[in-house]
Amino acid sequence: MEKNEKCSSCSNLKCNSEKKGYYCTTEIKKKLKTRLNRIEGQVKGISNMIEKDAYCDDILNQISSVRAALGGVSKLILEGHLKHCVVDDIKAGKEEKIIEELIHTLDKMLKL
């Protein structure tokens, strides 16, 4: 991959290393950052709940909400990965490598 090559789908720069970096539109990055900030606030809230001896069921419900929110972040990143990184590697003739990587990643994601 050439240095400063742009993604054909979103026109953002791609990393020129073997392990590509995450790339997406500015809009998607903003959505991800907003979601992650919200999740960070939820995690701090859980910590405060534990500190204040909140009811266990309430804490568990908040933990469930954080897990669901992280799942949404993962879904957005996975979508970009499939549309860009996976497609690029398949076009470059690296089908086996990217499929093995994807299987490994999905295996980790499904072990929640």
Backbone atoms as SQL, in Angstrom:
CREATE TABLE atoms (id INTEGER PRIMARY KEY, chain TEXT, resi INTEGER, resn TEXT, atom TEXT, x REAL, y REAL, z REAL);
INSERT INTO atoms VALUES
  (1, 'A', 1, 'MET', 'N', 0.843, -1.168, 0.000),
  (2, 'A', 1, 'MET', 'CA', 0.000, 0.000, 0.000),
  (3, 'A', 1, 'MET', 'C', 0.893, 1.237, 0.000),
  (4, 'A', 2, 'GLU', 'N', 0.593, 2.182, -0.848),
  (5, 'A', 2, 'GLU', 'CA', 1.395, 3.392, -0.969),
  (6, 'A', 2, 'GLU', 'C', 1.122, 4.338, 0.192),
  (7, 'A', 3, 'LYS', 'N', 2.174, 5.058, 0.604),
  (8, 'A', 3, 'LYS', 'CA', 2.007, 6.046, 1.656),
  (9, 'A', 3, 'LYS', 'C', 1.028, 7.113, 1.173),
  (10, 'A', 4, 'ASN', 'N', 0.161, 7.555, 2.069),
  (11, 'A', 4, 'ASN', 'CA', -0.846, 8.580, 1.792),
  (12, 'A', 4, 'ASN', 'C', -1.915, 8.137, 0.796),
  (13, 'A', 5, 'GLU', 'N', -2.041, 6.833, 0.572),
  (14, 'A', 5, 'GLU', 'CA', -3.118, 6.332, -0.284),
  (15, 'A', 5, 'GLU', 'C', -4.440, 6.577, 0.430),
  (16, 'A', 6, 'LYS', 'N', -5.463, 6.949, -0.335),
  (17, 'A', 6, 'LYS', 'CA', -6.755, 7.236, 0.270),
  (18, 'A', 6, 'LYS', 'C', -7.721, 6.087, 0.035),
  (19, 'A', 7, 'CYS', 'N', -8.600, 5.911, 0.995),
  (20, 'A', 7, 'CYS', 'CA', -9.642, 4.898, 0.895),
  (21, 'A', 7, 'CYS', 'C', -10.593, 5.287, -0.233),
  (22, 'A', 8, 'SER', 'N', -10.919, 4.331, -1.072),
  (23, 'A', 8, 'SER', 'CA', -11.798, 4.621, -2.203),
  (24, 'A', 8, 'SER', 'C', -13.226, 4.909, -1.759),
  (25, 'A', 9, 'SER', 'N', -13.612, 4.408, -0.586),
  (26, 'A', 9, 'SER', 'CA', -14.985, 4.594, -0.128),
  (27, 'A', 9, 'SER', 'C', -15.210, 5.879, 0.653),
  (28, 'A', 10, 'CYS', 'N', -14.240, 6.235, 1.529),
  (29, 'A', 10, 'CYS', 'CA', -14.485, 7.394, 2.389),
  (30, 'A', 10, 'CYS', 'C', -13.470, 8.512, 2.201),
  (31, 'A', 11, 'SER', 'N', -12.461, 8.307, 1.371),
  (32, 'A', 11, 'SER', 'CA', -11.433, 9.305, 1.046),
  (33, 'A', 11, 'SER', 'C', -10.528, 9.692, 2.210),
  (34, 'A', 12, 'ASN', 'N', -10.544, 8.936, 3.298),
  (35, 'A', 12, 'ASN', 'CA', -9.619, 9.201, 4.392),
  (36, 'A', 12, 'ASN', 'C', -8.313, 8.473, 4.138),
  (37, 'A', 13, 'LEU', 'N', -7.237, 8.986, 4.718),
  (38, 'A', 13, 'LEU', 'CA', -5.935, 8.352, 4.539),
  (39, 'A', 13, 'LEU', 'C', -5.909, 6.993, 5.214),
  (40, 'A', 14, 'LYS', 'N', -5.203, 6.069, 4.583),
  (41, 'A', 14, 'LYS', 'CA', -5.005, 4.746, 5.155),
  (42, 'A', 14, 'LYS', 'C', -3.611, 4.683, 5.742),
  (43, 'A', 15, 'CYS', 'N', -3.475, 3.860, 6.733),
  (44, 'A', 15, 'CYS', 'CA', -2.156, 3.610, 7.303),
  (45, 'A', 15, 'CYS', 'C', -1.368, 2.783, 6.293),
  (46, 'A', 16, 'ASN', 'N', -0.065, 3.008, 6.187),
  (47, 'A', 16, 'ASN', 'CA', 0.712, 2.263, 5.198),
  (48, 'A', 16, 'ASN', 'C', 1.444, 1.077, 5.808),
  (49, 'A', 17, 'SER', 'N', 1.067, 0.677, 7.015),
  (50, 'A', 17, 'SER', 'CA', 1.696, -0.490, 7.632),
  (51, 'A', 17, 'SER', 'C', 0.888, -1.739, 7.299),
  (52, 'A', 18, 'GLU', 'N', 1.452, -2.900, 7.621),
  (53, 'A', 18, 'GLU', 'CA', 0.749, -4.169, 7.377),
  (54, 'A', 18, 'GLU', 'C', -0.558, -4.199, 8.172),
  (55, 'A', 19, 'LYS', 'N', -0.499, -3.805, 9.436),
  (56, 'A', 19, 'LYS', 'CA', -1.712, -3.702, 10.256),
  (57, 'A', 19, 'LYS', 'C', -2.237, -2.292, 10.083),
  (58, 'A', 20, 'LYS', 'N', -3.277, -2.155, 9.307),
  (59, 'A', 20, 'LYS', 'CA', -3.815, -0.833, 9.033),
  (60, 'A', 20, 'LYS', 'C', -4.439, -0.242, 10.292),
  (61, 'A', 21, 'GLY', 'N', -4.427, 1.071, 10.367),
  (62, 'A', 21, 'GLY', 'CA', -5.109, 1.760, 11.452),
  (63, 'A', 21, 'GLY', 'C', -6.577, 1.921, 11.102),
  (64, 'A', 22, 'TYR', 'N', -7.356, 2.281, 12.094),
  (65, 'A', 22, 'TYR', 'CA', -8.777, 2.505, 11.874),
  (66, 'A', 22, 'TYR', 'C', -8.961, 3.800, 11.101),
  (67, 'A', 23, 'TYR', 'N', -9.765, 3.771, 10.084),
  (68, 'A', 23, 'TYR', 'CA', -10.057, 4.991, 9.337),
  (69, 'A', 23, 'TYR', 'C', -11.548, 5.047, 9.053),
  (70, 'A', 24, 'CYS', 'N', -12.086, 6.242, 9.158),
  (71, 'A', 24, 'CYS', 'CA', -13.505, 6.430, 8.895),
  (72, 'A', 24, 'CYS', 'C', -13.759, 7.908, 8.656),
  (73, 'A', 25, 'THR', 'N', -14.978, 8.231, 8.354),
  (74, 'A', 25, 'THR', 'CA', -15.324, 9.626, 8.110),
  (75, 'A', 25, 'THR', 'C', -15.281, 10.405, 9.417),
  (76, 'A', 26, 'THR', 'N', -15.161, 11.696, 9.301),
  (77, 'A', 26, 'THR', 'CA', -15.171, 12.572, 10.471),
  (78, 'A', 26, 'THR', 'C', -16.490, 12.430, 11.216),
  (79, 'A', 27, 'GLU', 'N', -17.574, 12.253, 10.487),
  (80, 'A', 27, 'GLU', 'CA', -18.899, 12.092, 11.096),
  (81, 'A', 27, 'GLU', 'C', -18.950, 10.837, 11.971),
  (82, 'A', 28, 'ILE', 'N', -18.425, 9.727, 11.469),
  (83, 'A', 28, 'ILE', 'CA', -18.419, 8.482, 12.242),
  (84, 'A', 28, 'ILE', 'C', -17.521, 8.632, 13.466),
  (85, 'A', 29, 'LYS', 'N', -16.355, 9.253, 13.298),
  (86, 'A', 29, 'LYS', 'CA', -15.470, 9.471, 14.445),
  (87, 'A', 29, 'LYS', 'C', -16.169, 10.290, 15.519),
  (88, 'A', 30, 'LYS', 'N', -16.921, 11.291, 15.100),
  (89, 'A', 30, 'LYS', 'CA', -17.650, 12.125, 16.059),
  (90, 'A', 30, 'LYS', 'C', -18.694, 11.289, 16.805),
  (91, 'A', 31, 'LYS', 'N', -19.418, 10.442, 16.069),
  (92, 'A', 31, 'LYS', 'CA', -20.409, 9.561, 16.698),
  (93, 'A', 31, 'LYS', 'C', -19.747, 8.623, 17.702),
  (94, 'A', 32, 'LEU', 'N', -18.609, 8.049, 17.298),
  (95, 'A', 32, 'LEU', 'CA', -17.900, 7.133, 18.191),
  (96, 'A', 32, 'LEU', 'C', -17.426, 7.853, 19.446),
  (97, 'A', 33, 'LYS', 'N', -16.864, 9.028, 19.285),
  (98, 'A', 33, 'LYS', 'CA', -16.367, 9.799, 20.426),
  (99, 'A', 33, 'LYS', 'C', -17.509, 10.161, 21.371),
  (100, 'A', 34, 'THR', 'N', -18.647, 10.569, 20.814),
  (101, 'A', 34, 'THR', 'CA', -19.814, 10.900, 21.634),
  (102, 'A', 34, 'THR', 'C', -20.273, 9.683, 22.427),
  (103, 'A', 35, 'ARG', 'N', -20.357, 8.545, 21.754),
  (104, 'A', 35, 'ARG', 'CA', -20.780, 7.318, 22.440),
  (105, 'A', 35, 'ARG', 'C', -19.793, 6.928, 23.532),
  (106, 'A', 36, 'LEU', 'N', -18.500, 7.029, 23.224),
  (107, 'A', 36, 'LEU', 'CA', -17.485, 6.657, 24.214),
  (108, 'A', 36, 'LEU', 'C', -17.487, 7.606, 25.408),
  (109, 'A', 37, 'ASN', 'N', -17.738, 8.876, 25.180),
  (110, 'A', 37, 'ASN', 'CA', -17.847, 9.819, 26.295),
  (111, 'A', 37, 'ASN', 'C', -19.035, 9.473, 27.187),
  (112, 'A', 38, 'ARG', 'N', -20.142, 9.089, 26.562),
  (113, 'A', 38, 'ARG', 'CA', -21.325, 8.691, 27.323),
  (114, 'A', 38, 'ARG', 'C', -21.028, 7.430, 28.140),
  (115, 'A', 39, 'ILE', 'N', -20.350, 6.476, 27.521),
  (116, 'A', 39, 'ILE', 'CA', -19.987, 5.236, 28.216),
  (117, 'A', 39, 'ILE', 'C', -19.066, 5.541, 29.392),
  (118, 'A', 40, 'GLU', 'N', -18.113, 6.431, 29.173),
  (119, 'A', 40, 'GLU', 'CA', -17.202, 6.821, 30.254),
  (120, 'A', 40, 'GLU', 'C', -17.992, 7.385, 31.439),
  (121, 'A', 41, 'GLY', 'N', -18.980, 8.208, 31.150),
  (122, 'A', 41, 'GLY', 'CA', -19.830, 8.753, 32.209),
  (123, 'A', 41, 'GLY', 'C', -20.612, 7.665, 32.921),
  (124, 'A', 42, 'GLN', 'N', -21.105, 6.688, 32.161),
  (125, 'A', 42, 'GLN', 'CA', -21.840, 5.580, 32.769),
  (126, 'A', 42, 'GLN', 'C', -20.938, 4.762, 33.692),
  (127, 'A', 43, 'VAL', 'N', -19.705, 4.515, 33.266),
  (128, 'A', 43, 'VAL', 'CA', -18.768, 3.735, 34.083),
  (129, 'A', 43, 'VAL', 'C', -18.447, 4.489, 35.372),
  (130, 'A', 44, 'LYS', 'N', -18.247, 5.796, 35.272),
  (131, 'A', 44, 'LYS', 'CA', -18.012, 6.599, 36.478),
  (132, 'A', 44, 'LYS', 'C', -19.226, 6.537, 37.398),
  (133, 'A', 45, 'GLY', 'N', -20.413, 6.547, 36.798),
  (134, 'A', 45, 'GLY', 'CA', -21.639, 6.426, 37.582),
  (135, 'A', 45, 'GLY', 'C', -21.711, 5.097, 38.317),
  (136, 'A', 46, 'ILE', 'N', -21.294, 4.029, 37.658),
  (137, 'A', 46, 'ILE', 'CA', -21.275, 2.710, 38.301),
  (138, 'A', 46, 'ILE', 'C', -20.313, 2.721, 39.481),
  (139, 'A', 47, 'SER', 'N', -19.162, 3.315, 39.288),
  (140, 'A', 47, 'SER', 'CA', -18.183, 3.415, 40.371),
  (141, 'A', 47, 'SER', 'C', -18.772, 4.173, 41.560),
  (142, 'A', 48, 'ASN', 'N', -19.468, 5.268, 41.280),
  (143, 'A', 48, 'ASN', 'CA', -20.120, 6.031, 42.354),
  (144, 'A', 48, 'ASN', 'C', -21.205, 5.215, 43.038),
  (145, 'A', 49, 'MET', 'N', -21.953, 4.448, 42.253),
  (146, 'A', 49, 'MET', 'CA', -23.002, 3.605, 42.831),
  (147, 'A', 49, 'MET', 'C', -22.403, 2.594, 43.801),
  (148, 'A', 50, 'ILE', 'N', -21.288, 2.003, 43.416),
  (149, 'A', 50, 'ILE', 'CA', -20.624, 1.027, 44.283),
  (150, 'A', 50, 'ILE', 'C', -20.126, 1.717, 45.546),
  (151, 'A', 51, 'GLU', 'N', -19.527, 2.876, 45.379),
  (152, 'A', 51, 'GLU', 'CA', -19.011, 3.653, 46.517),
  (153, 'A', 51, 'GLU', 'C', -20.130, 4.003, 47.498),
  (154, 'A', 52, 'LYS', 'N', -21.327, 4.276, 46.971),
  (155, 'A', 52, 'LYS', 'CA', -22.460, 4.686, 47.811),
  (156, 'A', 52, 'LYS', 'C', -23.345, 3.511, 48.219),
  (157, 'A', 53, 'ASP', 'N', -22.845, 2.288, 47.983),
  (158, 'A', 53, 'ASP', 'CA', -23.585, 1.071, 48.357),
  (159, 'A', 53, 'ASP', 'C', -24.986, 1.024, 47.745),
  (160, 'A', 54, 'ALA', 'N', -25.085, 1.331, 46.468),
  (161, 'A', 54, 'ALA', 'CA', -26.369, 1.278, 45.765),
  (162, 'A', 54, 'ALA', 'C', -26.865, -0.167, 45.691),
  (163, 'A', 55, 'TYR', 'N', -28.126, -0.300, 45.416),
  (164, 'A', 55, 'TYR', 'CA', -28.757, -1.611, 45.311),
  (165, 'A', 55, 'TYR', 'C', -28.104, -2.401, 44.168),
  (166, 'A', 56, 'CYS', 'N', -27.762, -3.649, 44.446),
  (167, 'A', 56, 'CYS', 'CA', -27.029, -4.498, 43.489),
  (168, 'A', 56, 'CYS', 'C', -27.713, -4.571, 42.127),
  (169, 'A', 57, 'ASP', 'N', -29.024, -4.732, 42.127),
  (170, 'A', 57, 'ASP', 'CA', -29.755, -4.859, 40.870),
  (171, 'A', 57, 'ASP', 'C', -29.621, -3.589, 40.027),
  (172, 'A', 58, 'ASP', 'N', -29.623, -2.436, 40.679),
  (173, 'A', 58, 'ASP', 'CA', -29.443, -1.175, 39.954),
  (174, 'A', 58, 'ASP', 'C', -28.055, -1.098, 39.320),
  (175, 'A', 59, 'ILE', 'N', -27.044, -1.544, 40.054),
  (176, 'A', 59, 'ILE', 'CA', -25.672, -1.557, 39.525),
  (177, 'A', 59, 'ILE', 'C', -25.584, -2.493, 38.324),
  (178, 'A', 60, 'LEU', 'N', -26.164, -3.678, 38.464),
  (179, 'A', 60, 'LEU', 'CA', -26.134, -4.652, 37.368),
  (180, 'A', 60, 'LEU', 'C', -26.849, -4.122, 36.129),
  (181, 'A', 61, 'ASN', 'N', -27.946, -3.398, 36.322),
  (182, 'A', 61, 'ASN', 'CA', -28.649, -2.798, 35.181),
  (183, 'A', 61, 'ASN', 'C', -27.777, -1.767, 34.478),
  (184, 'A', 62, 'GLN', 'N', -27.032, -0.981, 35.243),
  (185, 'A', 62, 'GLN', 'CA', -26.127, 0.001, 34.638),
  (186, 'A', 62, 'GLN', 'C', -24.993, -0.688, 33.883),
  (187, 'A', 63, 'ILE', 'N', -24.478, -1.772, 34.455),
  (188, 'A', 63, 'ILE', 'CA', -23.427, -2.539, 33.771),
  (189, 'A', 63, 'ILE', 'C', -23.960, -3.087, 32.451),
  (190, 'A', 64, 'SER', 'N', -25.187, -3.567, 32.469),
  (191, 'A', 64, 'SER', 'CA', -25.812, -4.077, 31.245),
  (192, 'A', 64, 'SER', 'C', -25.931, -2.972, 30.193),
  (193, 'A', 65, 'SER', 'N', -26.273, -1.779, 30.629),
  (194, 'A', 65, 'SER', 'CA', -26.374, -0.644, 29.707),
  (195, 'A', 65, 'SER', 'C', -25.023, -0.308, 29.082),
  (196, 'A', 66, 'VAL', 'N', -23.962, -0.356, 29.888),
  (197, 'A', 66, 'VAL', 'CA', -22.617, -0.074, 29.377),
  (198, 'A', 66, 'VAL', 'C', -22.213, -1.126, 28.353),
  (199, 'A', 67, 'ARG', 'N', -22.488, -2.383, 28.658),
  (200, 'A', 67, 'ARG', 'CA', -22.143, -3.450, 27.711),
  (201, 'A', 67, 'ARG', 'C', -22.874, -3.262, 26.389),
  (202, 'A', 68, 'ALA', 'N', -24.150, -2.893, 26.457),
  (203, 'A', 68, 'ALA', 'CA', -24.922, -2.665, 25.232),
  (204, 'A', 68, 'ALA', 'C', -24.354, -1.482, 24.449),
  (205, 'A', 69, 'ALA', 'N', -23.974, -0.435, 25.155),
  (206, 'A', 69, 'ALA', 'CA', -23.400, 0.737, 24.490),
  (207, 'A', 69, 'ALA', 'C', -22.066, 0.397, 23.835),
  (208, 'A', 70, 'LEU', 'N', -21.242, -0.389, 24.502),
  (209, 'A', 70, 'LEU', 'CA', -19.975, -0.827, 23.904),
  (210, 'A', 70, 'LEU', 'C', -20.235, -1.699, 22.679),
  (211, 'A', 71, 'GLY', 'N', -21.298, -2.488, 22.738),
  (212, 'A', 71, 'GLY', 'CA', -21.675, -3.295, 21.577),
  (213, 'A', 71, 'GLY', 'C', -21.999, -2.418, 20.374),
  (214, 'A', 72, 'GLY', 'N', -22.655, -1.281, 20.616),
  (215, 'A', 72, 'GLY', 'CA', -22.954, -0.346, 19.537),
  (216, 'A', 72, 'GLY', 'C', -21.693, 0.254, 18.934),
  (217, 'A', 73, 'VAL', 'N', -20.724, 0.576, 19.789),
  (218, 'A', 73, 'VAL', 'CA', -19.440, 1.096, 19.308),
  (219, 'A', 73, 'VAL', 'C', -18.736, 0.024, 18.482),
  (220, 'A', 74, 'SER', 'N', -18.724, -1.196, 19.000),
  (221, 'A', 74, 'SER', 'CA', -18.088, -2.306, 18.279),
  (222, 'A', 74, 'SER', 'C', -18.728, -2.515, 16.914),
  (223, 'A', 75, 'LYS', 'N', -20.049, -2.422, 16.870),
  (224, 'A', 75, 'LYS', 'CA', -20.768, -2.626, 15.609),
  (225, 'A', 75, 'LYS', 'C', -20.355, -1.584, 14.569),
  (226, 'A', 76, 'LEU', 'N', -20.251, -0.326, 14.983),
  (227, 'A', 76, 'LEU', 'CA', -19.830, 0.726, 14.043),
  (228, 'A', 76, 'LEU', 'C', -18.416, 0.488, 13.527),
  (229, 'A', 77, 'ILE', 'N', -17.515, 0.106, 14.428),
  (230, 'A', 77, 'ILE', 'CA', -16.134, -0.138, 14.020),
  (231, 'A', 77, 'ILE', 'C', -16.054, -1.374, 13.128),
  (232, 'A', 78, 'LEU', 'N', -16.793, -2.426, 13.479),
  (233, 'A', 78, 'LEU', 'CA', -16.803, -3.639, 12.664),
  (234, 'A', 78, 'LEU', 'C', -17.349, -3.351, 11.266),
  (235, 'A', 79, 'GLU', 'N', -18.373, -2.536, 11.192),
  (236, 'A', 79, 'GLU', 'CA', -18.943, -2.177, 9.887),
  (237, 'A', 79, 'GLU', 'C', -17.892, -1.502, 9.005),
  (238, 'A', 80, 'GLY', 'N', -17.153, -0.564, 9.579),
  (239, 'A', 80, 'GLY', 'CA', -16.089, 0.093, 8.825),
  (240, 'A', 80, 'GLY', 'C', -14.999, -0.882, 8.427),
  (241, 'A', 81, 'HIS', 'N', -14.672, -1.796, 9.340),
  (242, 'A', 81, 'HIS', 'CA', -13.638, -2.796, 9.072),
  (243, 'A', 81, 'HIS', 'C', -14.042, -3.680, 7.890),
  (244, 'A', 82, 'LEU', 'N', -15.299, -4.127, 7.899),
  (245, 'A', 82, 'LEU', 'CA', -15.777, -4.983, 6.813),
  (246, 'A', 82, 'LEU', 'C', -15.822, -4.237, 5.481),
  (247, 'A', 83, 'LYS', 'N', -16.302, -3.005, 5.507),
  (248, 'A', 83, 'LYS', 'CA', -16.451, -2.234, 4.269),
  (249, 'A', 83, 'LYS', 'C', -15.123, -1.770, 3.692),
  (250, 'A', 84, 'HIS', 'N', -14.113, -1.624, 4.522),
  (251, 'A', 84, 'HIS', 'CA', -12.856, -1.061, 4.045),
  (252, 'A', 84, 'HIS', 'C', -11.697, -2.049, 4.152),
  (253, 'A', 85, 'CYS', 'N', -11.293, -2.383, 5.361),
  (254, 'A', 85, 'CYS', 'CA', -10.103, -3.229, 5.552),
  (255, 'A', 85, 'CYS', 'C', -10.273, -4.602, 4.904),
  (256, 'A', 86, 'VAL', 'N', -11.411, -5.241, 5.168),
  (257, 'A', 86, 'VAL', 'CA', -11.636, -6.583, 4.631),
  (258, 'A', 86, 'VAL', 'C', -11.716, -6.535, 3.109),
  (259, 'A', 87, 'VAL', 'N', -12.477, -5.601, 2.584),
  (260, 'A', 87, 'VAL', 'CA', -12.604, -5.474, 1.127),
  (261, 'A', 87, 'VAL', 'C', -11.243, -5.187, 0.491),
  (262, 'A', 88, 'ASP', 'N', -10.469, -4.270, 1.105),
  (263, 'A', 88, 'ASP', 'CA', -9.143, -3.941, 0.563),
  (264, 'A', 88, 'ASP', 'C', -8.230, -5.160, 0.533),
  (265, 'A', 89, 'ASP', 'N', -8.231, -5.946, 1.616),
  (266, 'A', 89, 'ASP', 'CA', -7.369, -7.127, 1.656),
  (267, 'A', 89, 'ASP', 'C', -7.818, -8.194, 0.661),
  (268, 'A', 90, 'ILE', 'N', -9.118, -8.349, 0.482),
  (269, 'A', 90, 'ILE', 'CA', -9.611, -9.311, -0.507),
  (270, 'A', 90, 'ILE', 'C', -9.184, -8.876, -1.911),
  (271, 'A', 91, 'LYS', 'N', -9.321, -7.588, -2.202),
  (272, 'A', 91, 'LYS', 'CA', -8.892, -7.069, -3.508),
  (273, 'A', 91, 'LYS', 'C', -7.394, -7.244, -3.714),
  (274, 'A', 92, 'ALA', 'N', -6.628, -7.222, -2.618),
  (275, 'A', 92, 'ALA', 'CA', -5.166, -7.372, -2.699),
  (276, 'A', 92, 'ALA', 'C', -4.746, -8.838, -2.706),
  (277, 'A', 93, 'GLY', 'N', -5.721, -9.758, -2.726),
  (278, 'A', 93, 'GLY', 'CA', -5.402, -11.181, -2.777),
  (279, 'A', 93, 'GLY', 'C', -5.033, -11.781, -1.431),
  (280, 'A', 94, 'LYS', 'N', -5.422, -11.140, -0.345),
  (281, 'A', 94, 'LYS', 'CA', -5.085, -11.621, 1.000),
  (282, 'A', 94, 'LYS', 'C', -6.320, -12.204, 1.697),
  (283, 'A', 95, 'GLU', 'N', -7.111, -12.976, 0.942),
  (284, 'A', 95, 'GLU', 'CA', -8.367, -13.495, 1.469),
  (285, 'A', 95, 'GLU', 'C', -8.180, -14.334, 2.724),
  (286, 'A', 96, 'GLU', 'N', -7.257, -15.297, 2.662),
  (287, 'A', 96, 'GLU', 'CA', -7.071, -16.205, 3.799),
  (288, 'A', 96, 'GLU', 'C', -6.675, -15.457, 5.057),
  (289, 'A', 97, 'LYS', 'N', -5.729, -14.529, 4.915),
  (290, 'A', 97, 'LYS', 'CA', -5.239, -13.773, 6.067),
  (291, 'A', 97, 'LYS', 'C', -6.370, -12.982, 6.721),
  (292, 'A', 98, 'ILE', 'N', -7.131, -12.266, 5.928),
  (293, 'A', 98, 'ILE', 'CA', -8.163, -11.400, 6.492),
  (294, 'A', 98, 'ILE', 'C', -9.323, -12.219, 7.041),
  (295, 'A', 99, 'ILE', 'N', -9.642, -13.338, 6.419),
  (296, 'A', 99, 'ILE', 'CA', -10.722, -14.183, 6.930),
  (297, 'A', 99, 'ILE', 'C', -10.330, -14.790, 8.271),
  (298, 'A', 100, 'GLU', 'N', -9.093, -15.267, 8.398),
  (299, 'A', 100, 'GLU', 'CA', -8.618, -15.800, 9.685),
  (300, 'A', 100, 'GLU', 'C', -8.642, -14.720, 10.764),
  (301, 'A', 101, 'GLU', 'N', -8.196, -13.521, 10.402),
  (302, 'A', 101, 'GLU', 'CA', -8.207, -12.408, 11.355),
  (303, 'A', 101, 'GLU', 'C', -9.637, -12.093, 11.783),
  (304, 'A', 102, 'LEU', 'N', -10.557, -12.075, 10.832),
  (305, 'A', 102, 'LEU', 'CA', -11.953, -11.774, 11.121),
  (306, 'A', 102, 'LEU', 'C', -12.582, -12.849, 12.007),
  (307, 'A', 103, 'ILE', 'N', -12.298, -14.107, 11.730),
  (308, 'A', 103, 'ILE', 'CA', -12.810, -15.199, 12.567),
  (309, 'A', 103, 'ILE', 'C', -12.308, -15.039, 13.994),
  (310, 'A', 104, 'HIS', 'N', -11.024, -14.743, 14.146),
  (311, 'A', 104, 'HIS', 'CA', -10.425, -14.553, 15.467),
  (312, 'A', 104, 'HIS', 'C', -11.090, -13.379, 16.202),
  (313, 'A', 105, 'THR', 'N', -11.295, -12.280, 15.493),
  (314, 'A', 105, 'THR', 'CA', -11.915, -11.098, 16.091),
  (315, 'A', 105, 'THR', 'C', -13.359, -11.375, 16.493),
  (316, 'A', 106, 'LEU', 'N', -14.124, -11.996, 15.606),
  (317, 'A', 106, 'LEU', 'CA', -15.520, -12.311, 15.920),
  (318, 'A', 106, 'LEU', 'C', -15.622, -13.284, 17.085),
  (319, 'A', 107, 'ASP', 'N', -14.694, -14.230, 17.162),
  (320, 'A', 107, 'ASP', 'CA', -14.664, -15.163, 18.281),
  (321, 'A', 107, 'ASP', 'C', -14.509, -14.404, 19.599),
  (322, 'A', 108, 'LYS', 'N', -13.612, -13.434, 19.628),
  (323, 'A', 108, 'LYS', 'CA', -13.419, -12.618, 20.837),
  (324, 'A', 108, 'LYS', 'C', -14.668, -11.802, 21.147),
  (325, 'A', 109, 'MET', 'N', -15.261, -11.205, 20.118),
  (326, 'A', 109, 'MET', 'CA', -16.434, -10.352, 20.322),
  (327, 'A', 109, 'MET', 'C', -17.630, -11.140, 20.846),
  (328, 'A', 110, 'LEU', 'N', -17.757, -12.374, 20.429),
  (329, 'A', 110, 'LEU', 'CA', -18.914, -13.177, 20.827),
  (330, 'A', 110, 'LEU', 'C', -18.761, -13.832, 22.192),
  (331, 'A', 111, 'LYS', 'N', -17.604, -13.675, 22.823),
  (332, 'A', 111, 'LYS', 'CA', -17.371, -14.269, 24.142),
  (333, 'A', 111, 'LYS', 'C', -17.787, -13.359, 25.287),
  (334, 'A', 112, 'LEU', 'N', -18.604, -12.382, 25.030),
  (335, 'A', 112, 'LEU', 'CA', -19.029, -11.459, 26.089),
  (336, 'A', 112, 'LEU', 'C', -19.814, -12.133, 27.142);
